[in-house]
């Protein structure tokens, strides 16, 4: 009996450990939904993954966290989620690792869906304005403060993925649909995705 009980405990421990990581396969399932801006399904699937992987510190979980935030903002623009609901849900993500979508770099202020470094030679921060496909709604303003200064020239001609620790989440005080959220990241980094 003790042996049977021990096997059951070990099986439960194995299954719970296995359920706590997010894989590339999990991320891949969200890609078509994100491309189609199927915000509700992205939100629901990413939320399940986040709940089941609270102790996971992998890059895939950090990307899924961003997908969850982006999709919640998308739902607000479609009146599928209220500002009150998004605020209640997303504020718990502060202090967690997050990795944003990859974007090309630009030096033009006000560019959409591009990474703009604070300085063309040695940047201490970067800024991204993430919108829906049509560029009608700004889902997230994203500010990244780098842990170590970054040389933007290292990323010319490639797409860049920034991330770090989610330090602050703010929402449009007017509750309009022009822009939804503002995310600030500390201990940031920039990586080429090419």
ChimeraX commands (.cxc) that place a marker at each C-alpha (Angstrom):
marker #1 position 0.00,0.00,0.00 radius 0.5
marker #1 position 2.82,2.41,0.91 radius 0.5
marker #1 position 4.53,1.62,-2.39 radius 0.5
marker #1 position 1.34,2.32,-4.35 radius 0.5
marker #1 position 0.86,5.60,-2.50 radius 0.5
marker #1 position 4.49,6.58,-3.22 radius 0.5
marker #1 position 4.02,5.89,-6.94 radius 0.5
marker #1 position 0.87,8.04,-7.01 radius 0.5
marker #1 position 2.67,10.91,-5.26 radius 0.5
marker #1 position 5.62,10.70,-7.67 radius 0.5
marker #1 position 3.25,10.66,-10.67 radius 0.5
marker #1 position 1.40,13.73,-9.39 radius 0.5
marker #1 position 4.71,15.54,-8.79 radius 0.5
marker #1 position 5.89,14.65,-12.31 radius 0.5
marker #1 position 2.65,15.80,-13.90 radius 0.5
marker #1 position 2.53,19.05,-11.93 radius 0.5
marker #1 position 6.17,19.79,-12.83 radius 0.5
marker #1 position 5.48,19.05,-16.48 radius 0.5
marker #1 position 2.43,21.36,-16.45 radius 0.5
marker #1 position 4.52,24.25,-15.18 radius 0.5
marker #1 position 6.48,24.97,-18.36 radius 0.5
marker #1 position 5.47,26.65,-21.59 radius 0.5
marker #1 position 6.89,25.29,-24.83 radius 0.5
marker #1 position 7.54,26.52,-28.34 radius 0.5
marker #1 position 4.57,24.39,-29.42 radius 0.5
marker #1 position 2.31,26.33,-27.04 radius 0.5
marker #1 position 3.56,29.60,-28.51 radius 0.5
marker #1 position 3.14,28.36,-32.10 radius 0.5
marker #1 position -0.55,27.64,-31.49 radius 0.5
marker #1 position -1.13,31.31,-30.69 radius 0.5
marker #1 position 0.55,32.68,-33.83 radius 0.5
marker #1 position -2.38,32.21,-36.28 radius 0.5
marker #1 position -4.77,33.66,-33.69 radius 0.5
marker #1 position -2.54,36.70,-33.20 radius 0.5
marker #1 position -2.18,37.17,-36.96 radius 0.5
marker #1 position -5.98,37.12,-37.32 radius 0.5
marker #1 position -6.37,39.39,-34.29 radius 0.5
marker #1 position -8.65,36.83,-32.70 radius 0.5
marker #1 position -8.13,38.61,-29.39 radius 0.5
marker #1 position -10.62,36.62,-27.33 radius 0.5
marker #1 position -9.13,33.22,-28.22 radius 0.5
marker #1 position -5.56,34.48,-27.77 radius 0.5
marker #1 position -6.52,35.86,-24.38 radius 0.5
marker #1 position -8.26,32.69,-23.21 radius 0.5
marker #1 position -5.52,30.32,-24.39 radius 0.5
marker #1 position -2.66,32.46,-23.11 radius 0.5
marker #1 position -4.39,32.89,-19.75 radius 0.5
marker #1 position -4.65,29.08,-19.35 radius 0.5
marker #1 position -0.95,28.73,-20.17 radius 0.5
marker #1 position 0.00,31.44,-17.69 radius 0.5
marker #1 position -2.10,29.93,-14.90 radius 0.5
marker #1 position -0.56,26.49,-15.44 radius 0.5
marker #1 position 3.03,27.81,-15.52 radius 0.5
marker #1 position 3.32,30.33,-12.70 radius 0.5
marker #1 position 6.83,29.20,-11.71 radius 0.5
marker #1 position 8.14,28.99,-15.28 radius 0.5
marker #1 position 10.73,31.69,-16.06 radius 0.5
marker #1 position 11.32,30.70,-19.68 radius 0.5
marker #1 position 11.34,33.07,-22.64 radius 0.5
marker #1 position 8.28,31.30,-24.06 radius 0.5
marker #1 position 6.25,32.12,-20.96 radius 0.5
marker #1 position 7.46,35.73,-21.17 radius 0.5
marker #1 position 6.28,35.90,-24.80 radius 0.5
marker #1 position 2.92,34.34,-23.85 radius 0.5
marker #1 position 2.56,36.94,-21.08 radius 0.5
marker #1 position 2.93,39.68,-23.69 radius 0.5
marker #1 position 0.40,37.94,-25.96 radius 0.5
marker #1 position -2.04,37.91,-23.05 radius 0.5
marker #1 position -1.59,41.64,-22.37 radius 0.5
marker #1 position -1.79,42.54,-26.07 radius 0.5
marker #1 position -4.93,40.45,-26.59 radius 0.5
marker #1 position -6.60,41.96,-23.52 radius 0.5
marker #1 position -5.92,45.43,-24.96 radius 0.5
marker #1 position -7.33,44.23,-28.29 radius 0.5
marker #1 position -10.47,43.03,-26.50 radius 0.5
marker #1 position -10.89,46.47,-24.93 radius 0.5
marker #1 position -10.82,48.06,-28.42 radius 0.5
marker #1 position -13.62,45.68,-29.45 radius 0.5
marker #1 position -15.62,46.33,-26.26 radius 0.5
marker #1 position -15.18,42.66,-25.27 radius 0.5
marker #1 position -13.40,43.65,-22.06 radius 0.5
marker #1 position -13.81,46.74,-19.91 radius 0.5
marker #1 position -11.04,48.93,-18.55 radius 0.5
marker #1 position -12.00,47.74,-15.07 radius 0.5
marker #1 position -11.55,44.10,-16.12 radius 0.5
marker #1 position -8.23,44.64,-17.91 radius 0.5
marker #1 position -6.82,46.57,-14.97 radius 0.5
marker #1 position -7.86,43.90,-12.48 radius 0.5
marker #1 position -6.37,41.13,-14.63 radius 0.5
marker #1 position -3.10,42.67,-15.76 radius 0.5
marker #1 position -1.89,44.40,-12.61 radius 0.5
marker #1 position -0.86,41.02,-11.18 radius 0.5
marker #1 position 1.77,40.71,-13.95 radius 0.5
marker #1 position 4.02,43.42,-12.50 radius 0.5
marker #1 position 7.45,42.07,-11.62 radius 0.5
marker #1 position 7.27,39.24,-14.16 radius 0.5
marker #1 position 9.54,38.63,-17.13 radius 0.5
marker #1 position 8.03,39.84,-20.41 radius 0.5
marker #1 position 9.25,39.69,-24.01 radius 0.5
marker #1 position 7.62,41.87,-26.68 radius 0.5
marker #1 position 6.97,41.10,-30.34 radius 0.5
marker #1 position 9.87,41.49,-32.73 radius 0.5
marker #1 position 9.95,44.66,-34.84 radius 0.5
marker #1 position 12.25,46.43,-37.28 radius 0.5
marker #1 position 14.19,49.41,-35.96 radius 0.5
marker #1 position 13.56,53.03,-36.92 radius 0.5
marker #1 position 14.94,56.47,-36.16 radius 0.5
marker #1 position 11.65,58.20,-37.02 radius 0.5
marker #1 position 9.68,59.45,-34.05 radius 0.5
marker #1 position 6.05,58.39,-33.99 radius 0.5
marker #1 position 6.61,55.22,-36.03 radius 0.5
marker #1 position 4.21,52.38,-35.37 radius 0.5
marker #1 position 5.25,48.79,-34.71 radius 0.5
marker #1 position 8.98,49.63,-34.80 radius 0.5
marker #1 position 11.70,49.78,-32.16 radius 0.5
marker #1 position 13.02,53.29,-31.66 radius 0.5
marker #1 position 16.24,53.44,-29.62 radius 0.5
marker #1 position 16.86,56.46,-27.39 radius 0.5
marker #1 position 20.20,57.16,-29.07 radius 0.5
marker #1 position 21.50,55.93,-32.44 radius 0.5
marker #1 position 24.99,55.19,-31.05 radius 0.5
marker #1 position 24.48,53.92,-27.51 radius 0.5
marker #1 position 20.92,53.56,-26.26 radius 0.5
marker #1 position 19.87,53.30,-22.63 radius 0.5
marker #1 position 16.22,52.75,-23.57 radius 0.5
marker #1 position 13.86,51.99,-26.45 radius 0.5
marker #1 position 10.24,52.70,-27.27 radius 0.5
marker #1 position 7.65,50.75,-29.25 radius 0.5
marker #1 position 4.11,51.72,-30.22 radius 0.5
marker #1 position 2.24,48.44,-30.79 radius 0.5
marker #1 position -1.00,48.75,-32.77 radius 0.5
marker #1 position -3.57,46.55,-34.38 radius 0.5
marker #1 position -3.03,45.68,-38.08 radius 0.5
marker #1 position -4.86,48.72,-39.36 radius 0.5
marker #1 position -2.99,51.06,-37.01 radius 0.5
marker #1 position -6.28,52.45,-35.72 radius 0.5
marker #1 position -5.82,51.54,-32.07 radius 0.5
marker #1 position -2.62,51.69,-30.04 radius 0.5
marker #1 position -2.76,48.56,-27.92 radius 0.5
marker #1 position 0.44,49.22,-25.95 radius 0.5
marker #1 position 3.04,51.93,-25.61 radius 0.5
marker #1 position 6.13,49.97,-24.58 radius 0.5
marker #1 position 9.16,51.57,-22.90 radius 0.5
marker #1 position 12.22,49.45,-22.25 radius 0.5
marker #1 position 15.02,50.67,-19.96 radius 0.5
marker #1 position 18.05,48.52,-20.72 radius 0.5
marker #1 position 20.10,46.83,-18.02 radius 0.5
marker #1 position 23.19,47.58,-20.14 radius 0.5
marker #1 position 23.38,50.19,-22.94 radius 0.5
marker #1 position 22.69,48.81,-26.41 radius 0.5
marker #1 position 24.38,49.65,-29.73 radius 0.5
marker #1 position 21.54,50.08,-32.27 radius 0.5
marker #1 position 23.98,49.62,-35.15 radius 0.5
marker #1 position 24.20,45.95,-34.13 radius 0.5
marker #1 position 20.55,45.54,-35.18 radius 0.5
marker #1 position 20.48,47.34,-38.54 radius 0.5
marker #1 position 18.63,45.24,-41.11 radius 0.5
marker #1 position 17.21,42.82,-38.58 radius 0.5
marker #1 position 14.14,42.51,-36.43 radius 0.5
marker #1 position 14.57,43.18,-32.71 radius 0.5
marker #1 position 12.81,41.59,-29.76 radius 0.5
marker #1 position 12.99,43.56,-26.50 radius 0.5
marker #1 position 12.08,42.41,-23.03 radius 0.5
marker #1 position 12.88,42.56,-19.35 radius 0.5
marker #1 position 10.97,42.81,-16.08 radius 0.5
marker #1 position 7.52,44.40,-16.29 radius 0.5
marker #1 position 7.85,47.32,-13.91 radius 0.5
marker #1 position 4.74,49.40,-14.51 radius 0.5
marker #1 position 1.37,49.01,-16.24 radius 0.5
marker #1 position -0.79,52.06,-16.86 radius 0.5
marker #1 position -4.09,52.48,-18.65 radius 0.5
marker #1 position -5.66,55.32,-20.61 radius 0.5
marker #1 position -7.13,57.61,-17.93 radius 0.5
marker #1 position -9.79,58.82,-20.40 radius 0.5
marker #1 position -10.85,55.22,-21.12 radius 0.5
marker #1 position -10.95,55.98,-24.83 radius 0.5
marker #1 position -10.07,53.40,-27.48 radius 0.5
marker #1 position -7.32,55.45,-29.14 radius 0.5
marker #1 position -4.70,53.93,-26.83 radius 0.5
marker #1 position -5.21,51.30,-24.17 radius 0.5
marker #1 position -2.09,50.62,-22.11 radius 0.5
marker #1 position 1.42,51.78,-21.34 radius 0.5
marker #1 position 4.00,49.19,-20.27 radius 0.5
marker #1 position 7.36,50.05,-18.68 radius 0.5
marker #1 position 10.12,47.48,-18.46 radius 0.5
marker #1 position 13.29,47.58,-16.35 radius 0.5
marker #1 position 16.44,45.44,-16.61 radius 0.5
marker #1 position 15.71,45.33,-20.32 radius 0.5
marker #1 position 17.48,43.73,-23.26 radius 0.5
marker #1 position 17.32,43.75,-27.05 radius 0.5
marker #1 position 17.96,40.69,-29.22 radius 0.5
marker #1 position 18.14,40.22,-32.96 radius 0.5
marker #1 position 15.62,37.67,-34.24 radius 0.5
marker #1 position 17.34,37.15,-37.62 radius 0.5
marker link #1:1,2 radius 0.2
marker link #1:2,3 radius 0.2
marker link #1:3,4 radius 0.2
marker link #1:4,5 radius 0.2
marker link #1:5,6 radius 0.2
marker link #1:6,7 radius 0.2
marker link #1:7,8 radius 0.2
marker link #1:8,9 radius 0.2
marker link #1:9,10 radius 0.2
marker link #1:10,11 radius 0.2
marker link #1:11,12 radius 0.2
marker link #1:12,13 radius 0.2
marker link #1:13,14 radius 0.2
marker link #1:14,15 radius 0.2
marker link #1:15,16 radius 0.2
marker link #1:16,17 radius 0.2
marker link #1:17,18 radius 0.2
marker link #1:18,19 radius 0.2
marker link #1:19,20 radius 0.2
marker link #1:20,21 radius 0.2
marker link #1:21,22 radius 0.2
marker link #1:22,23 radius 0.2
marker link #1:23,24 radius 0.2
marker link #1:24,25 radius 0.2
marker link #1:25,26 radius 0.2
marker link #1:26,27 radius 0.2
marker link #1:27,28 radius 0.2
marker link #1:28,29 radius 0.2
marker link #1:29,30 radius 0.2
marker link #1:30,31 radius 0.2
marker link #1:31,32 radius 0.2
marker link #1:32,33 radius 0.2
marker link #1:33,34 radius 0.2
marker link #1:34,35 radius 0.2
marker link #1:35,36 radius 0.2
marker link #1:36,37 radius 0.2
marker link #1:37,38 radius 0.2
marker link #1:38,39 radius 0.2
marker link #1:39,40 radius 0.2
marker link #1:40,41 radius 0.2
marker link #1:41,42 radius 0.2
marker link #1:42,43 radius 0.2
marker link #1:43,44 radius 0.2
marker link #1:44,45 radius 0.2
marker link #1:45,46 radius 0.2
marker link #1:46,47 radius 0.2
marker link #1:47,48 radius 0.2
marker link #1:48,49 radius 0.2
marker link #1:49,50 radius 0.2
marker link #1:50,51 radius 0.2
marker link #1:51,52 radius 0.2
marker link #1:52,53 radius 0.2
marker link #1:53,54 radius 0.2
marker link #1:54,55 radius 0.2
marker link #1:55,56 radius 0.2
marker link #1:56,57 radius 0.2
marker link #1:57,58 radius 0.2
marker link #1:58,59 radius 0.2
marker link #1:59,60 radius 0.2
marker link #1:60,61 radius 0.2
marker link #1:61,62 radius 0.2
marker link #1:62,63 radius 0.2
marker link #1:63,64 radius 0.2
marker link #1:64,65 radius 0.2
marker link #1:65,66 radius 0.2
marker link #1:66,67 radius 0.2
marker link #1:67,68 radius 0.2
marker link #1:68,69 radius 0.2
marker link #1:69,70 radius 0.2
marker link #1:70,71 radius 0.2
marker link #1:71,72 radius 0.2
marker link #1:72,73 radius 0.2
marker link #1:73,74 radius 0.2
marker link #1:74,75 radius 0.2
marker link #1:75,76 radius 0.2
marker link #1:76,77 radius 0.2
marker link #1:77,78 radius 0.2
marker link #1:78,79 radius 0.2
marker link #1:79,80 radius 0.2
marker link #1:80,81 radius 0.2
marker link #1:81,82 radius 0.2
marker link #1:82,83 radius 0.2
marker link #1:83,84 radius 0.2
marker link #1:84,85 radius 0.2
marker link #1:85,86 radius 0.2
marker link #1:86,87 radius 0.2
marker link #1:87,88 radius 0.2
marker link #1:88,89 radius 0.2
marker link #1:89,90 radius 0.2
marker link #1:90,91 radius 0.2
marker link #1:91,92 radius 0.2
marker link #1:92,93 radius 0.2
marker link #1:93,94 radius 0.2
marker link #1:94,95 radius 0.2
marker link #1:95,96 radius 0.2
marker link #1:96,97 radius 0.2
marker link #1:97,98 radius 0.2
marker link #1:98,99 radius 0.2
marker link #1:99,100 radius 0.2
marker link #1:100,101 radius 0.2
marker link #1:101,102 radius 0.2
marker link #1:102,103 radius 0.2
marker link #1:103,104 radius 0.2
marker link #1:104,105 radius 0.2
marker link #1:105,106 radius 0.2
marker link #1:106,107 radius 0.2
marker link #1:107,108 radius 0.2
marker link #1:108,109 radius 0.2
marker link #1:109,110 radius 0.2
marker link #1:110,111 radius 0.2
marker link #1:111,112 radius 0.2
marker link #1:112,113 radius 0.2
marker link #1:113,114 radius 0.2
marker link #1:114,115 radius 0.2
marker link #1:115,116 radius 0.2
marker link #1:116,117 radius 0.2
marker link #1:117,118 radius 0.2
marker link #1:118,119 radius 0.2
marker link #1:119,120 radius 0.2
marker link #1:120,121 radius 0.2
marker link #1:121,122 radius 0.2
marker link #1:122,123 radius 0.2
marker link #1:123,124 radius 0.2
marker link #1:124,125 radius 0.2
marker link #1:125,126 radius 0.2
marker link #1:126,127 radius 0.2
marker link #1:127,128 radius 0.2
marker link #1:128,129 radius 0.2
marker link #1:129,130 radius 0.2
marker link #1:130,131 radius 0.2
marker link #1:131,132 radius 0.2
marker link #1:132,133 radius 0.2
marker link #1:133,134 radius 0.2
marker link #1:134,135 radius 0.2
marker link #1:135,136 radius 0.2
marker link #1:136,137 radius 0.2
marker link #1:137,138 radius 0.2
marker link #1:138,139 radius 0.2
marker link #1:139,140 radius 0.2
marker link #1:140,141 radius 0.2
marker link #1:141,142 radius 0.2
marker link #1:142,143 radius 0.2
marker link #1:143,144 radius 0.2
marker link #1:144,145 radius 0.2
marker link #1:145,146 radius 0.2
marker link #1:146,147 radius 0.2
marker link #1:147,148 radius 0.2
marker link #1:148,149 radius 0.2
marker link #1:149,150 radius 0.2
marker link #1:150,151 radius 0.2
marker link #1:151,152 radius 0.2
marker link #1:152,153 radius 0.2
marker link #1:153,154 radius 0.2
marker link #1:154,155 radius 0.2
marker link #1:155,156 radius 0.2
marker link #1:156,157 radius 0.2
marker link #1:157,158 radius 0.2
marker link #1:158,159 radius 0.2
marker link #1:159,160 radius 0.2
marker link #1:160,161 radius 0.2
marker link #1:161,162 radius 0.2
marker link #1:162,163 radius 0.2
marker link #1:163,164 radius 0.2
marker link #1:164,165 radius 0.2
marker link #1:165,166 radius 0.2
marker link #1:166,167 radius 0.2
marker link #1:167,168 radius 0.2
marker link #1:168,169 radius 0.2
marker link #1:169,170 radius 0.2
marker link #1:170,171 radius 0.2
marker link #1:171,172 radius 0.2
marker link #1:172,173 radius 0.2
marker link #1:173,174 radius 0.2
marker link #1:174,175 radius 0.2
marker link #1:175,176 radius 0.2
marker link #1:176,177 radius 0.2
marker link #1:177,178 radius 0.2
marker link #1:178,179 radius 0.2
marker link #1:179,180 radius 0.2
marker link #1:180,181 radius 0.2
marker link #1:181,182 radius 0.2
marker link #1:182,183 radius 0.2
marker link #1:183,184 radius 0.2
marker link #1:184,185 radius 0.2
marker link #1:185,186 radius 0.2
marker link #1:186,187 radius 0.2
marker link #1:187,188 radius 0.2
marker link #1:188,189 radius 0.2
marker link #1:189,190 radius 0.2
marker link #1:190,191 radius 0.2
marker link #1:191,192 radius 0.2
marker link #1:192,193 radius 0.2
marker link #1:193,194 radius 0.2
view
